[in-house]
Amino acid sequence: MRKYEYMLGDHRIVVLRIYLSLACLEGLLALGLLLILPGSGVAGGLFGFSPSRLLLLTPALLLTLTFSWAAWRSWRKPDWAIILAEHLSNVSRQAWVYWGTIGLSGASFLVYLNLLFLNWKNDDPYVGSYLARIAPFALWALFINVQTAIALRYLRF
């Protein structure tokens, strides 16, 4: 039954695959932006990165690898993608889950957008260096929030 449903082209599977693939690409963009930030001048450590740079890169790398694995698995194992898409669809049909996720996505969108605007409006170099290091994460989260709100709509119905 599941393979037959997959052959019909269930739109929820396509939405899930696109969501995970975009999250992976956005993670690679965030990693690239983190890597081109100017360093603190302290070399050494693993691959020539300072410990603070490694601490900054580690969560982005782990999240990117997680999204990459999930995207790869959704393309290579259709049954897994069907089960996950059905589960997400069933959960998102509950009104409180749907509206709660939309509200949380919208609120966090505004927070991350504010962080990006603060990065451009800031005059203090000390605070600016922190905001510059947060900006790739904020941009990635901004993209994730937008695509979550869009994908949830298609996963629900």
ABEGO torsion letter per residue (X at the ends): XAAAAAAAGBAAAAAAAAAAAAAAAAAAAAAAAAAABBBAGBBEEBGGBBAAAAAAAAAAAAAAAAAAAAAAAAAABAAAAAAAAAAAAAAAABAAAAAAAAAAAAAAAAAAAAAAAAAAABABAAAAAAAAAAAAAAAAAAAAAAAAAAAAAAAAX
